[in-house]
Amino acid sequence: EAANLSGSCQEARDFFLQARRNRRWSFALVNAGTAETLVGALRIENDQTLGIVHAAIGGALISWASERNQRARRAVQSGVEAYNRCKSFEGS
């Protein structure tokens, strides 16, 4: 929504679109990581090694999603700063 509202400030719009992409990937990675962790928990009774591998992959995916979510937050902050710069230049 912020990308649509940024109007003529292309730099801010780019940051907001980047944040949206990062959040979408983060959401997908968290879901995949959760699924892998569940598969690992279910497999650990039958085959401990395979269960541990699945759980480790799930944990790595969730960790990667967290990093992407932090990038999205930084992109939103940068977008807000860019938008404020654009508006201050328009008002001058």
N, C-alpha and C positions, 0 to 999 in steps of 0.2 A: 504494500500500500504506500509506503514511504517513497518508493521509486516513482509511483504515479503522481504523487503530490509534490515531488521536487521540481517540477516544471522545467524552467529553462536552465537549471543548474545541472549540466551534464556530469560533472565530476561527482556530485552527491548522488545522482541517479546510478552511476556506475558502482559506487560503494554499496548502495542499498541492494542492487541486483546481485553483487558478489556475496553479500550477506545472505540473501535468499538462497542462492545456490549452495552455500556452505551449510545452511540450516537443513535444506532438503537432504543433502548427502549425510549430514549428521543423523537425521531421523532414520534414514535407510540403514546406516551402519549400526545404530543402536538396536534396531530390530533384528538385523542379521546376527549381531553379537549376542543378543538375548537368546535367539534361537540356538546358536551354537553352544552357548552355556547350558541350556536345557538339554540339548542332545548329549553333551558331555556328562551331565548329571545322570541321565538315564542310562548311558552306556557304561558308566564307571563300575556298575555291579557285574556286568558280563565280561568286560575287557577294560581293565584299569588304564592301560596305556592309551588306548583309543579314547577313553573318556577324558583323560587328562589332556590329550591333544585337542579335543573339541572344546573343552573348557578354556584352555589357553588361547585358542583362536578366538573364542567369544570374548574373552577379556581384552585381547588385543584390539578387536574391532570396537568394543565399547570405549577403550582408551583413545583410539583414533577418532571416534565420534566426538569425544570430549574436547580434543584439540581443535577439531573443525568448528565446534560450537564456540570456543573461545575466539577463533578467527572471525566468526560471524559477529560476535559482540564487538570486536575491534573494528570491523568494517562498518558496523552501524555507527559507532562513535566517530569514525573518520567521516562517514557520510553526513552526520549531524554538523560536524565542524565545517565541512565543505559547504553545506547548505547555508550555515550562518555566515560564512565568508561571502558567498554569492549575494545573499540578502544585504549584507553591509555594503557591498560594492554597488548594488542597485540603488540603495538609499543615498549614496554619496553624490 
